[in-house]
Amino acid sequence: MSTSYSEDNLISINVPKRRRRSQQVPPLPEKFYLGKIPIGKAKYADLTKLCNDGIIPQKYHAEYFEMMTNENVRDCLNETDEED
């Protein structure tokens, strides 16, 4: 081992370059819907109220305000039997 930086003591070492593995991008999932699915007017009113009251963060507001509504859409969740 040498602590000198003089050219007389230098040794050359060949280090092979590491090759990166090619990273494959996973395919995007297929679209199951051709367009936006409407929600009921009551649900839309509840969601926009949560936005306006500051419950839902500002960065998500555009998504909620752009939702389509239809008064014929039923809420699919059944009422629960449990008391709150």
C-alpha positions in Angstrom: 0.0 0.0 0.0 1.3 3.4 -0.9 0.3 6.8 0.4 2.2 8.7 -2.3 0.5 10.3 -5.3 3.6 10.2 -7.5 3.1 8.6 -11.0 5.7 6.0 -10.3 3.4 4.3 -7.7 0.1 4.4 -9.7 -1.6 1.1 -10.6 -4.3 1.0 -13.3 -7.3 -1.2 -12.6 -10.0 -1.9 -15.2 -13.5 -1.9 -13.7 -16.3 -3.2 -15.9 -19.2 -0.9 -16.3 -22.5 -2.0 -14.7 -25.2 -2.3 -17.1 -28.6 -1.1 -16.1 -31.4 -3.5 -16.4 -33.9 -2.3 -18.9 -37.0 -1.2 -17.0 -40.2 -2.2 -18.6 -43.1 0.1 -18.2 -46.2 -1.8 -17.1 -49.1 -1.6 -19.5 -52.0 0.7 -18.6 -55.2 -1.0 -17.6 -58.0 -1.1 -20.2 -60.8 1.4 -19.8 -64.0 -0.2 -18.6 -66.2 2.8 -19.1 -66.6 4.9 -22.3 -67.4 8.1 -20.3 -68.0 9.5 -16.9 -70.6 7.7 -14.7 -73.2 10.1 -13.3 -74.0 10.2 -9.6 -77.3 11.2 -7.9 -78.1 14.8 -7.3 -78.2 14.3 -3.5 -74.8 12.7 -3.4 -73.4 15.5 -5.6 -74.9 18.1 -3.3 -73.3 16.4 -0.3 -69.9 16.1 -1.9 -69.8 19.8 -3.1 -70.9 20.9 0.4 -67.9 18.9 1.9 -65.7 20.8 -0.6 -67.2 24.2 0.2 -66.9 23.5 4.0 -63.2 22.6 3.6 -63.6 19.0 4.6 -62.3 17.8 1.2 -58.9 19.3 0.4 -58.8 22.0 -2.3 -56.6 19.9 -4.6 -59.6 17.5 -5.1 -62.3 20.0 -5.7 -62.1 20.1 -9.5 -62.7 16.4 -9.7 -65.8 16.6 -7.5 -67.2 19.8 -9.2 -66.8 18.2 -12.6 -68.9 15.1 -11.8 -72.0 14.5 -13.8 -75.4 14.2 -12.1 -78.6 12.4 -13.0 -81.7 12.5 -10.9 -82.5 8.9 -12.0 -79.4 7.5 -10.4 -80.0 5.6 -7.1 -77.6 5.4 -4.3 -76.3 1.8 -4.4 -75.4 1.6 -0.7 -78.1 0.0 1.5 -79.0 1.6 4.8 -77.3 -0.1 7.7 -79.1 -1.7 10.6 -76.6 -0.4 13.1 -77.0 2.7 15.2 -74.2 5.3 15.1 
